[in-house]
């Protein structure tokens, strides 16, 4: 399996496993057979709009992702998690991220939210002004930063 496919597969598994029910459903992507090993995860993340099919209705699960696409997916994932909980402390920092000029409006908004709430640092590779494919090291660092920030905000279990 190539490194790019490993990154794509890891992303689908992590996002699919972490996503829970909510949101308006999309039609199932046309290119994912129901017996595919990732079909349930693909259905889960598309139903929740964490990842979306392309304009032709295909998921393109073997296509590599760019940093901007990863930023949008991470932002949607964070919004989904945040919608289900009340944070213990303020989420908004006054961090001013320099947003990449090449990013589109949705991507810039996602990057701004992720940076302002400290889900990604101001020097994150996701904020670089390029559209290169995400490396395994960058994927690991980005997902780790989000998980650390989410766990930092975790609500302690209720005592009986």
Secondary structure, DSSP 8 states (H G I E B T S, - for coil): --HHHHHHHHHHHHHHHH--S-S------TTS-TTSTTHHHHHHHHHTTSS---TTS---TTS--BHHHHHHHHHHHHHHHHHTS--SS-----------TTS-HHHHHHHHHHHHTTSS-TT-GGGSS---B--HHHHHHHHHHHHHHHHHT-------
